[in-house]
Structures are given as C-alpha cells and as structure tokens.
Amino acid sequence: MAEDNAPVIIKRVKKGGHAGHHGGAWKVAYADFVTAMMAFFLLMWLINATTEEQKRGIAEYFSPVPGAIGQTTGGNGFFKGDTVTSDGKMVNQNAPPSVTIPIPATSFDQDQTEGDKDKQSAPSDKDTGKNNGKDENKDAENVADATQAAKVLAEAENKQFKEAEYELHQAIQNVPDLKELAENLIIDNTPEGLRIQIVDQDKLAMFPRGSTIMADKARLLMQKVAEIIKKLPEKIAISGHTDSTQYADGKKYDNWDLSTDRANASRRALIDAGLPAERIVNLAGKGDTEPLVKDNPDSPKNRRISIVLLRQKPLAAKTDADGAAKPPEPQAPAAPPKG
C-alpha cells in the first residue's frame, strides 16, 4: 500500500542552447543582406555612370505626383498649373530640367489647331543660335588647321631653300672656273619663293653686249644651278632683264625682245643640264622696267637672269610702317622703258 502512494517524479532534461543555431533562418537573413548589398552597389554604379541631367530626369520620372513627367510647373494638382486649354500655365523657373517621356496622343491632343502644330514644329531661336555657334566654332577650327598647315609648309620650304642656297655657294667655290662668278650670283628668299639671280659684272657678262648667245662660263654656272634646283619640287619662273641702253633701231628689236630671248636661252640651258621641262611654268622678258640698281639704270648689274623657285603657297607680302604692302621684289617699283 505504501508503494502505491509513492510520489511520481518527472525528470526534465534540457538540451544545450547551442543546438538552436543550427536551424535555417539565418540563411534567409544572409540572402536578404547579400541582395541588399548587390542592390546598393548597383545603385552606386548607376549613379556614377549617369550624367547630372539623366539623374534629374530619373528622379522626375519616379515622382509620386501624377503628371510629374515633363516640365515642373507651379501647381500641385493633376494639371500641375495647366488649365483645360493649357493657357495660363504657371511655370516654375527654378525647377531643374527633366526628361520628357512620350505619351500616346489623346482625343484632346488631336483637337489642337493647325496653327498650334506649326508653332510647335518651328525651331526656336535658341536652337538656331546653338547651331550657328557650332558652325562658327567648326569654321574657326578649320581656319586654324589651314593656317597651321600653311605655316608648316612654309617652314619646310624655307629649310629647303636654305639648303639649296648653301649648296649653290659651295658648288661655285669647289669649281675653279666658277670662283670668279661668285659675285655674279645673288640668292634671296622672297614671298614668291627662292630667287636666284645671275647678274653681269663689268668684265664678266652672261651674254655679249646685245646678244642672246650665252657665254661658256655662264652656261657652266647654269648647269650647277640646274643640278641643285632639280632636287626640289617647286615650279620655276624665269625672267630676263636688261639695262636702260636702247637699240639704235628700236622699232625692229628692243630691250623687251632681248630680255625675252635671253630668258628663253636660259630656259634651254637649264633643260639641257637635266631640269625637267614641265617644271618651268612661267617665262617673261622685263626689259629695263625692273632695274636692280635703280639709281644707275645703265649699271651692268641690271642685266641679269632671274630664276624663282615658286612657293607652293605664296606668303603674304610684308607691310611698311604705314601699313602699305611691299612688293615681293626688293627693288624699286617698275619704271617705264626709256627711249
């Protein structure tokens, strides 16, 4: 009997608390965290990849106010400052620019008059001004590029001209028969091009008095000139000049004829020395109209042959102190023939 009334003892066994951490709830939380981080970094990338204008447009697009897409106005209702006829719209001038998303036309939009459509399709003065500004900038860039190209071309030609001048002087010094003709050779750089002048001295003339037959030493000098200038690409102009002494019978043959025939004789001498004939593009006889020694028209230096290597693009003539353009030739302006 005593055994039947014995108390019932219930033993409760508690498991360790660490066992609860082995459930799956933490995985869901971790996945949410990773998703949030991915969204955050994607947002950061989009912010960095878009312009300020695009950011404002996106912000305007997601605005909770109905009709917020488009230009921000001064109203807060459905029409945002618009009336039914769209007249009297209160535009907020301080609102940032927005991105306009095209909306399908409604029956109300189709009721617009033709005059409104023409007004909308016409370009604004602001847009026209922008286009004109772009065209002007493009034209200015083209002018700058052309100017720079011309400058580079002129510098390259000047370098070639200096080398040709040096070679000509060296050629005369290296040939014994030409040393005495050193003073007969005048080389200068003009806006028109490199000018090589072979002038007469008192006792050293290229042609006998009144003749078109070239002297032997003058022909040898022409050969050296041809050897140098045929290496350059420039076209060539040749002109003949005489002093002011006139022929006794100037009606049949005068200084114009003599200077032209001497220029033509020089042309043939250059071609015989190996200069391509197509390089010569201009030949003229100037008579005594452009004396080298203007104070002494009868000076033998006025009797000369001028060979000009023409620039591919002539330089602008320099101006004097008064702003007047100087002629390409350094000598005085042309004087009328005497007699």
Secondary structure by P-SEA (a helix, b strand, c coil): cccccbbbbbbbbbccccccccccaaaaaaaaaaaaaaaaaaaaaaaaaccaaaaaaaaaaaccccccccccccccccccccccccccccccccccbbbbcccccccccccccaaaaaaaacccaaaaaaaaaaaaaaaaaaaaaaaaaaaaaaaaaaaaaaaaaaaaaaaaaaccccccccccbbbbbccccbbbbbbbcccccccccccccccaaaaaaaaaaaaacccccbbbbbbbbbccccccccccccaaaaaaaaaaaaaaaaaaaccccccccbbbbbcccccccccccccccccbbbbbccccccccccccccccccccccccccccccc
